[in-house]
Amino acid sequence: MLKHVQEAVVKESLQELHQLWSKKKGNSGKALVDMKKWFRDVNLNMMLTIIVVNKISSSDDDAESVRWKKALMDFLELNGQFIIADAFPFLRWLDIGGEEKLMKKAAKELEKLLKNGYKSPGAQKKLWNEIQGTWSIFKPSSRKRYGYILPHQSYPHMNQWKIDCEVSGYHIPAGTGLFINVYKIQRDSRVWSDPDDSRLERFLTSHKEVNVKGQQFQLIPFSSGRRMCPAASFALQVVQLTLSNLLQQFEFSTPFDESIDMSEAVGPTNLKATLPASSCGLICLY
């Protein structure tokens, strides 16, 4: 139903990228482009177009868009950080690392930006008319019917054990909270030969029956079950659409052919331990 929106956003973003390449290319035909920013803007504009039928400017000359994107990125970054006070609440008053101060600042900035939406009563009225009559009143007894609005976690987590038990020879006392080591599962040498090598052809030959829909636990990048990533379907559609069009039109290389450090950092999402230069050499293929 929303394919036309996704296709339109990708098409427009590629046109902007082509214009940027034409403007910045040198004698070699290459242009240094911040692709991390480009991918972020594509994803953000796609979500905003679907939700509020609007998008933000990709240009750095638009101060309001730059401010909005920075506030959102700061919020998302802080949301995934490990906070010492979460593990040791008695140290919260010290605010080691200054995360709490940064959180308050990010929340205040987002609040200012969101308040701008309340200054448009016409838009609010239109939105209210569209929603009116489509949702019933939410009741505690209706929780199962509204699973999509319940909070989700981005990493597999099992609730605390209520009783003492034994799993695979390991004694687990009551009250223990367990986290599933997805990293280890997806690098099991008994399942994957050379798991750290990018061999996409394996999904067409030896592992063609494996998918990422959460039913085969040797590969669960979106987790599984009730706490599976709610955006898994959206992500698979957008990644395929964006990359297929992008790789058809452009060729990439790192500045000065530098290698990229792919080692990972600890956290709820897959972040790089050493952030690579987000700019890359871009060549238009036609």
Secondary structure by P-SEA (a helix, b strand, c coil): caaaaaaaaaaaaaaaaaaaaaaccccccccccaaaaaaaaaaaaaaaaaacccccccccccaaaaaaaaaaaaaaaaaacccccccccccccccccaaaaaaaaaaaaaaaaaacccccaaaaaaaaaaacccccccccccccccccccccccbbbbcccccccccccccccccbbbbbaaaaaaacccccccccccccccccccccccccccccccccccccccccccaaaaaaaaaaaaaaaaaaccccccccccccccccccccccccccccccbbbbbbcc
